[in-house]
Amino acid sequence: MFMKKKRQRRLCLTLIGIALILIVGCIVYYFAGKNEETEVNGLNSSITNSEVETLETTDSTNVTNDDSQANSKTIQEEIAEVEAKSKKLENTDTSNMSQFEMNSLASERYCLWDDELNSIWERLTEKLPQDEKDTLVKEQQEWITQKERNSDVAGVENGGGSLAPLLMSDRAADMTKVRVYHLAKKFADIQNESFEISADVQKELDQFDYSLDDVLEDLEGQWIFDADRGACIGIERSSESAYGQDDSEWTIWITGGDLYTEKDVYGYDGGCVVLHKADDESSGYTVIDKWDNSVSSWYASSISDLLDAAGLEESIVGY
């Protein structure tokens, strides 16, 4: 009887143990499953958020691009905006400005047109066939050299000094504006856009866009620059000059000085030319400048010296 009860008790304990193992196993399995589910859900959440962010960025970019395309300006509108900004700078009241402030204002106007030139240039050259691009690049390089030299002459014309930066920036801005309109017309044609220049703007561009031939025609004649010596400056058509140089359109001669042609013109401004023989290392820079109905001239060994030459007498220095 006792042995029977003992076996029953042992059986119960065994069953309880098995039950406890099953219960613990279920609990472990449950929580393990929950942890795995949490990790998977967390990863999915991360991927989903990333994809959403990518889509939102793409959508936002598309919207921005669409807005940009919808609001894109024609070349005509673009140039008109630059023109308006330029006129605002030109019409600024400078009566209470220092020379430094006026110089800065002139520089700002030049930078405005120069930035627009660079912008149009980049877009235009991207669309040109290579042969046309090569031709335009060469033309542009020649134009840049002439712009820089003519700007120097604008500063030299008044003997350099504190006013020179303003005059140089103004000349550079005027030439750059003309060039912008020229390139804008080319770009508009490629874009199949209409591009019209108003009569007032065209008149202004014509005023800025004068040639060396125009300047030499204005200076043409024989001019006494030293009455005591009877010294002259002659600017004449080579075909009509006693000193006419072969293979040239113009001959420029100076009593007691050198003979030049239009090929020796370093740069020019309205009523003023600077002469320099590029193939002669000893050649300096001679200025011929017309004021009212008379001509004056001076000389220096370099452009920088001319820009610092505010105190030079109006004569051929060195002759």
VENDA-V279485 format. One record per backbone hydrogen bond with DSSP energy under -1.0 kcal/mol. CO is the residue of the C=O (numbers start at 0). NH is the residue of the N-H. E is the energy in kcal/mol with one decimal. If there is no record, write none. Layout:
co=CO nh=NH e=E
co=CO nh=NH e=E
//
This chain:
co=0 nh=4 e=-1.8
co=1 nh=5 e=-2.1
co=2 nh=6 e=-2.3
co=3 nh=7 e=-1.9
co=4 nh=8 e=-2.4
co=5 nh=9 e=-2.4
co=6 nh=10 e=-2.1
co=7 nh=11 e=-2.1
co=8 nh=12 e=-2.4
co=9 nh=13 e=-2.2
co=10 nh=14 e=-2.5
co=11 nh=15 e=-2.7
co=12 nh=16 e=-2.6
co=13 nh=17 e=-2.6
co=14 nh=18 e=-2.4
co=15 nh=19 e=-2.7
co=16 nh=20 e=-2.5
co=17 nh=21 e=-2.4
co=18 nh=22 e=-2.6
co=19 nh=23 e=-2.9
co=20 nh=24 e=-2.6
co=21 nh=25 e=-2.3
co=22 nh=26 e=-2.3
co=23 nh=27 e=-2.8
co=24 nh=28 e=-2.5
co=25 nh=29 e=-2.6
co=26 nh=30 e=-2.5
co=27 nh=31 e=-2.5
co=28 nh=32 e=-2.5
co=29 nh=33 e=-2.1
co=30 nh=34 e=-2.5
co=31 nh=35 e=-2.4
co=32 nh=36 e=-2.3
co=33 nh=37 e=-2.4
co=34 nh=38 e=-2.4
co=35 nh=39 e=-2.4
co=36 nh=40 e=-2.9
co=37 nh=41 e=-2.6
co=38 nh=42 e=-2.4
co=39 nh=43 e=-2.9
co=40 nh=44 e=-2.4
co=41 nh=45 e=-2.1
co=42 nh=46 e=-2.6
co=43 nh=47 e=-2.9
co=44 nh=48 e=-2.5
co=45 nh=49 e=-2.2
co=46 nh=50 e=-2.8
co=47 nh=51 e=-2.4
co=48 nh=52 e=-2.6
co=49 nh=53 e=-2.4
co=50 nh=54 e=-2.6
co=51 nh=55 e=-3.1
co=52 nh=56 e=-2.6
co=53 nh=57 e=-2.7
co=54 nh=58 e=-3.3
co=55 nh=59 e=-2.9
co=56 nh=60 e=-2.9
co=57 nh=61 e=-3.0
co=58 nh=62 e=-2.7
co=59 nh=63 e=-2.8
co=60 nh=64 e=-3.2
co=61 nh=65 e=-2.8
co=62 nh=66 e=-2.8
co=63 nh=67 e=-2.9
co=64 nh=68 e=-2.9
co=65 nh=69 e=-2.6
co=66 nh=70 e=-2.3
co=73 nh=77 e=-2.5
co=74 nh=78 e=-2.7
co=75 nh=79 e=-1.9
co=76 nh=80 e=-1.8
co=77 nh=81 e=-1.7
co=78 nh=82 e=-2.8
co=79 nh=83 e=-2.1
co=80 nh=84 e=-2.0
co=81 nh=85 e=-2.4
co=82 nh=86 e=-2.5
co=83 nh=87 e=-1.9
co=84 nh=88 e=-1.8
co=85 nh=89 e=-2.6
co=86 nh=90 e=-2.1
co=88 nh=91 e=-1.3
co=93 nh=96 e=-1.7
co=97 nh=101 e=-2.2
co=98 nh=102 e=-2.6
co=99 nh=103 e=-2.1
co=100 nh=104 e=-2.1
co=101 nh=105 e=-2.3
co=102 nh=106 e=-2.2
co=103 nh=107 e=-2.1
co=104 nh=108 e=-1.8
co=105 nh=109 e=-2.0
co=106 nh=110 e=-2.5
co=107 nh=111 e=-1.9
co=108 nh=112 e=-1.7
co=109 nh=113 e=-2.6
co=110 nh=114 e=-2.7
co=111 nh=115 e=-1.5
co=112 nh=116 e=-2.3
co=113 nh=117 e=-2.3
co=114 nh=118 e=-2.1
co=115 nh=119 e=-2.6
co=116 nh=120 e=-2.6
co=117 nh=121 e=-2.1
co=118 nh=122 e=-1.7
co=119 nh=123 e=-3.0
co=120 nh=124 e=-2.6
co=123 nh=126 e=-1.3
co=128 nh=132 e=-2.6
co=129 nh=133 e=-2.6
co=130 nh=134 e=-1.8
co=131 nh=135 e=-2.3
co=132 nh=136 e=-2.7
co=133 nh=137 e=-2.0
co=134 nh=138 e=-2.1
co=135 nh=139 e=-2.7
co=136 nh=140 e=-2.4
co=137 nh=141 e=-1.9
co=138 nh=142 e=-2.2
co=139 nh=143 e=-2.6
co=140 nh=144 e=-2.0
co=141 nh=145 e=-2.1
co=142 nh=146 e=-2.8
co=143 nh=147 e=-2.4
co=144 nh=148 e=-2.2
co=145 nh=149 e=-3.0
co=146 nh=150 e=-2.1
co=147 nh=151 e=-1.7
co=148 nh=152 e=-2.2
co=149 nh=153 e=-1.9
co=150 nh=154 e=-1.5
co=151 nh=155 e=-2.3
co=152 nh=156 e=-2.5
co=154 nh=159 e=-1.6
co=155 nh=158 e=-3.0
co=160 nh=163 e=-1.1
co=162 nh=166 e=-1.9
co=163 nh=167 e=-2.8
co=164 nh=168 e=-2.3
co=165 nh=169 e=-2.4
co=166 nh=170 e=-2.1
co=167 nh=171 e=-2.3
co=168 nh=172 e=-2.7
co=169 nh=173 e=-2.5
co=170 nh=174 e=-2.3
co=171 nh=175 e=-2.3
co=172 nh=176 e=-2.5
co=173 nh=177 e=-1.9
co=174 nh=178 e=-2.0
co=175 nh=179 e=-2.6
co=176 nh=180 e=-2.1
co=177 nh=181 e=-1.8
co=178 nh=182 e=-2.6
co=179 nh=183 e=-2.9
co=180 nh=184 e=-1.8
co=181 nh=185 e=-1.4
co=182 nh=186 e=-2.6
co=183 nh=187 e=-2.7
co=184 nh=188 e=-2.0
co=185 nh=189 e=-1.9
co=186 nh=190 e=-2.2
co=187 nh=192 e=-3.1
co=197 nh=201 e=-2.7
co=198 nh=202 e=-2.1
co=199 nh=203 e=-1.7
co=200 nh=204 e=-2.7
co=201 nh=205 e=-2.5
co=202 nh=206 e=-1.6
co=203 nh=207 e=-1.8
co=204 nh=208 e=-2.3
co=207 nh=209 e=-1.3
co=210 nh=214 e=-1.8
co=211 nh=215 e=-2.8
co=212 nh=216 e=-2.1
co=213 nh=217 e=-1.6
co=214 nh=218 e=-1.5
co=220 nh=234 e=-3.0
co=222 nh=232 e=-2.3
co=225 nh=229 e=-1.7
co=225 nh=230 e=-1.9
co=230 nh=224 e=-2.2
co=230 nh=225 e=-1.3
co=231 nh=254 e=-2.7
co=232 nh=222 e=-3.2
co=233 nh=252 e=-2.4
co=234 nh=220 e=-2.8
co=235 nh=250 e=-2.8
co=236 nh=239 e=-2.1
co=240 nh=243 e=-1.5
co=248 nh=237 e=-2.1
co=250 nh=235 e=-2.4
co=251 nh=259 e=-3.1
co=252 nh=233 e=-3.0
co=253 nh=256 e=-2.9
co=259 nh=251 e=-2.8
co=260 nh=263 e=-1.9
co=261 nh=264 e=-1.3
co=263 nh=275 e=-3.1
co=266 nh=273 e=-2.3
co=268 nh=271 e=-2.4
co=270 nh=289 e=-3.0
co=271 nh=268 e=-2.7
co=272 nh=287 e=-2.7
co=273 nh=265 e=-2.7
co=273 nh=266 e=-1.1
co=274 nh=285 e=-2.3
co=276 nh=279 e=-1.7
co=279 nh=282 e=-1.7
co=284 nh=299 e=-1.7
co=285 nh=274 e=-3.1
co=286 nh=297 e=-1.2
co=287 nh=272 e=-2.3
co=288 nh=295 e=-2.9
co=290 nh=293 e=-2.3
co=293 nh=290 e=-2.7
co=295 nh=288 e=-2.9
co=297 nh=286 e=-3.3
co=299 nh=284 e=-3.2
co=301 nh=305 e=-1.7
co=302 nh=306 e=-2.4
co=305 nh=308 e=-1.5
co=306 nh=160 e=-1.8
co=308 nh=311 e=-1.7
co=312 nh=314 e=-2.2
co=314 nh=316 e=-1.3
co=315 nh=318 e=-1.8
//
